[in-house]
Amino acid sequence: MKLVCSLFSCIFLLATYGQQKDVMVKRTMKLMGTRFEITVVAPNEEIGYINIDEAASEIKRIEKIISSWDENSETASINKNAGIKPIKVSPELYGLIERAKKISEITDGAFDISYASMDNIWKFDGTMKGLPSEGEIKRSIAKIGHKKIILDPDEQTVFLKEKGMRIGFGAIGKGYAADKAKELMVSKQVKGGIINASGDLTTWGTKVTGEKWLVGIANPLSKEKVFSWLPVIESSVATSGNYEKYIIINDKKYSHIIDPRTGYPTSGINSVSVFAKNAELCDALATAIFIMGKDIGVHLINQIDGVEVVVVDSNNKIHKSSGILFEKNQ
């Protein structure tokens, strides 16, 4: 059989043959004690896995700074010296704590990294049969307070005013790590991807096909089903939910998310999804809105440029900020 072609078609074939098609590479791993799924668009699988390893190394680097369980971390040093002396920290950690304090201010303390000072009196493992006493609850939050975190911008020090105080980054750390991993990937000219930290995710670029990355809002009546798909372009989303961790006492459902201002678990909301440019901000605000409640939470988001929210209340009713547009029957 003879190969016959015109000059045009032969040139086209050669050009097509010479092009290398991008691939999408994905890996799931446990980092920062949680499930991270890292997806990148790369020229081939080998380069893709190298990129993913680099992103994972960046997340591990962040963990070494912010982990309160690692005795050698800067955060552990701050906690050990609570009520004793200020601790000089890296500009990176100082900046993160400074931003966390600002979020505490705009959320009226609903978000507070000193929540780590709370006594662990609530159990969500099925062993709890009744509510703690008012006195126990009051004592459990006695050391919490973002105003007790003293920052010195000149010396770059952090001081916790009371002995026994602690800070923790459970409600902002995953988002921050996702942002930093994305920043590294963008700096290395990785065309597109997603860093997904157990539902706190950030994206850049597009899929191999050139299509936008989409995020699904879970159907409140069935979390396996998608209520609506929303495009996430060069952006981030974080979701807080009580689908799995909660207790029911006296026929009332209590979420595992506890209000640091009162010591009581939140109620009235099933899930909160926050959309913004940075995963760090999404992560922190999702927790805060869960605590603040749907009305105050949505009102707050409507006042912040570039941030949107979808709230599912305990009656499975959808509430959203003014910039969210979707078809409810999708």
Summary of the structure (lengths in Angstrom):
residues: 330
radius of gyration: 23.0
end to end distance: 52.3
largest distance: 91.0
contacts: 1046
relative contact order: 0.13
helix: 33%
strand: 27%
